[in-house]
Amino acid sequence: MIYTVTFNPAIDYVMKFPQVRHGGVNRSVAECVFYGGKGINVSVVLSDLGVANTALGFIAGFTGEELEKGVRAVGVNTDFICLKSGMTRINVKVSAEHEVTELNAGGPDIDDNALAQLIAQTDRMKDGDTIVLAGSIPKCLPEDTYENLIKRLSDRDIRVVVDAEKSLLTNVLPYHPFLIKPNVEELSAIFGKPVSGMDEVRECALKLREMGARNVIVSMGSNGAFLLDENGEKHFHTAFTSGKTINAVGAGDSMVAGFLAGYDRGFDYALVLGLAAGAATAFSEGIATREAIDELMKQIES
């Protein structure tokens, strides 16, 4: 079983305007709602690709009930922990004049009892399971939350996937996560210098392997993606260019889902499926659908 963890999920409320008048009344011309968070995005794509998984995390209030209802409606199995106070975030995205302004809420506090419930969930995981830890840690939790969770799993054969930034990622590398997926900008932040070009990407991926990661995918945007696998083999694939990028949110999460869905068919296939899933999200207003992913995969298989 694959489990995804989203510490601070959100309902994204997107409003579209021809233009925004600051300090005045503005009426949107269209609205749409997305239920997400990085781990939930992974779960949605996995479910659409027919891969069984369970979304874990924390919800609160009537917005949390709505988020869980929306996630289940697209076929995702959930086992969220309901917090006693607060409310799940509503993030407002204002789209106008080819720009998007984001108004993101802070989210509810996660108390010690709720965190203990999540730890109990992970303690029940078995050999062969996969857990995806994606995104940032809320300020109400200790900075070493990821490390402590992974340490507890280290006595079992559980594949750990971490998609996070800076020290949140590097601090878990001694526990040998199965997969990490930094992008080029995140590599630059980790190593404290601009990273560009394939040679530098390979060098950084190798260093991350030496620091403990088993498999390293570097997403390179329009330049494709590079994978250094646990056997030391290098894989690269160019980006899909058959669509127009209109939404970068969730593309990296979709790549993780595609990789996990294709892993049993080998690293090359997993990388391509990951790229297709990421591109399908980038080419859509929401998260990738199986139909959109399959359409891109046909370009490779034809």
N, C-alpha and C positions, 0 to 999 in steps of 0.2 A: 504494500500500500504506500502511496505517496501522500504525505501530509504537508500542507503549506501553513505558515504562521504569519499572520498580519497583526501586529501589535496595535496599530492605530488606523483601522479602515475608515472609509469615508464615502459619503454620497456626493458625487460631483454633479452640481447643477450648472449646466452650461446655458448661457443666455447670449443671443446674437443680436447685434445692433448694427445699423449702417454706419453710425457714428455715436460717440458718447459726449454729451454736454455735461461738463463737470459743474456741480452745484445746482443742477436743474433736474427736471423730471425726464427720464428716458424710458421709452417703451420698446421692449424687445420685439423682434420680428420672428423669432423662433426660440424654442427652449427644448432641451433634452436632458435626461438624467442617466448617469452611469453609476453603477455600484462597484466600488473598487478598493484599491490598496494593492501594493505590489504582490503580496502572496495570493490574494484573491484573484488578481489578473492571471497568475500562473494557473490557478485552479480552473478558471473559466476556460482557458485554451486547452488544458489537459482534458477536461470533460468533453469539450467539443470534438477533440481528436479521439475520443473513446477510451481514454486512460482513467481508470478508477482513482479517485483521490478524495481527501477530506480536508476542508478548509478549517483551520483553527485560528483562534485569536480572541479579541475582546470586543463586545458590543455593549451599548448602554442606551436606555431610554427608548422613546418611540421611534427615533431615527435608527437605532440599532435594530429594532424589530423590522422596520421597513427594509434595511439593508439585507438582513438575513432572508427575508421573503424574496427580495429581488435576486439574490445570489442563488437561492434554491430554484427559482423559476427558470434559470438557464441550465439547470441540471447538475449543480454542484452540491455534493453532500457536505453538510456543515456540522461542526461541534463547537460552536462559539461559547465562550464564557460570558455570562451576563453580569455586568458590574452593577453594584447597588445604587450608584449615584452617577450623575453626569449624563451626557448624551453623545452618541456617535457623531462625528463631525459632518457638517455639510460644508463643502468647499464650493465657492461660487466662481465660475470662470466667465469673464466678460469678454466676448469676442467682438471686436469692432475695428474697422479700418486695417485689416490684415495683421492685427495684433491681438494677443490674448492677455488680459490682466487677471491674475489669480488672487482670490481672497480666501486664504486657507485658515480654517479654525484650528485650535490647539488640541481638542479632543479631551476625553475624560481621564481622570487619574486612575491608575491601576494599583490597587493596594496589595499588601503582602499576601493576603488570603487568596486573591484572584491569581497572583503569580504562582502561588503554590498549586493551584488547580491546574494551571498549564504544565507545570513541572510533573504533576501526577499523570497528565495525559502523555507526556513524552516518556515517562518511566514505563508505560505499557507498550511502547513500540517494540517490535520484534526484529530479529535478524532478517535482512533482506528488505526492510522498509527504507523509505527515503523521506527526509525532512528538508523543506525549503525554508530558509530564514531570509526574508527579503525586506529591505528598507531600513529605516532608522529606528532607534530605540527612543520611546518617549522620555522626556526629562524626569518623569516621576519614577523611572526605573534605574537601577544601577548600570553604569556604563559597561560593566563586564557581564551583562545578562546573556549575551550570545555565547561568550566563553563558558559560562557556568552551565548553560544548557548542553553545549557540545561535549563538555567534560563528562557530564553524566551519561552521555550516550556512547562514550568511547569504549566501554566494555562489551559492546554489541556490534554486530556487522551491519551498521546502519549507514546508508549513504547520506552525507550532509552536504547540502547546497547552500552557499552563502552569496547573496547579491547585496552588497553594502559598500559604503564608502570609507576611505581613509583608515583610521585606526580600528574602526569597527570591523573591517575586513582583515587587516594585517594581524590583529591580535588573536584571531582564531586560527591562523595558519599553522601554528605548532601542533594543532589537533588534526591536521591532515584532512581538511574537507574534501569531499569527492569532486566538487566543482565550484569554481568561482567565475564570475563574469564581469570584470571591469571593462569600461569603455576607455577610449584613448584619453579623454579628459580626466577620468579617475586615475589612470596610470600616472598622468602628469602630477596629480595631487599627491599620490602615494610616494613617488620618487623625488618630488620637489624640483622637477625640471620639465620643460616642454618635451612631449613625446610626439614624434611625427615620423612617418616612413616605416616600411616593413621591418627594416633592420632593428630599429629602436623598439618596435612592438615586440619582436621576437626576443630581444635582450631582456625586456621587462617581464615578459611571460616566463622566461627561463629563471629569472630571479625569484618570481613568485612560486615557481615549482620548487626551487631550492629552499624557500622559506617554509614549504610544507604542503602547498596545494597539490592535489593529485592531477586534476585536469583544469586547464586555464583557457577560457574563451575570451578573446578581446574583440568586442564589437567596435567596428571602425566606420560606422555610418555608411556613407555612399561608397566607401572603399571596400566594403565587404566585412568579413570576419576571419580571424585567425584562431586556430586551436592548437595548443600544445598538450598532447594527451599523456596519460600516466605511463605510457611506454616510451615516452620521449619522442614520439613521432609528431611531425608538424603537418597541419592541414590548413588549407586556405580556400575560401570561395569568394568570388566577386559578389557584389550586391545585386539585388533584383532592381531593374530600372524600368519595368513595364508600367509602373504607376506613378502617380504624383504624391509626394509626401505631404499629408495634410494634418497628421497627428503623431507626434513623437511619444506621447504619454502611453506607457505600457508596452512599447516596442521591445525593450530589453526583457521585460517579464515574459513576453510572448516567446522570445528567443530561448529563454530558459525552459519553458514548457515544451517547445518543439524539440529541443535537444533531448530532454528526458523521454519524450514520446518516441523518439527515433533511436535511442541508445542501444536497444537490443539488436538493431540492424547494423551496428558498427559506427565508428566515429565519423567517417565521411558522410554517411547518410544523416546521422544525428546533427551534424553541423549544417548541412543543407536544409533540413527540415526546420532547424532553429532559425536560420536566416529567412526562410519562407514565412514562418509564423511572425517574426518580427516585422518583415516588410508588409505582410497583410494587415497588421495593425497600423503601421505607418501610413498605409494607403487608405485607411478607413477613418471614420469619425469616432468609432469605438474600438473595442477589442476584436482581434481577428476571429473570423468564423472558419469552420472547416472548409466550406466551399471556396473561400478566398485563398486559403492555404493550398488546397488541392489544385486550384487553377495555376498558382505559381509553380508548384511542383511539376506540373505537366510540361512546363518550359524546359525543365532539366531532363525529364524522362523521354521527351520527344526527339 
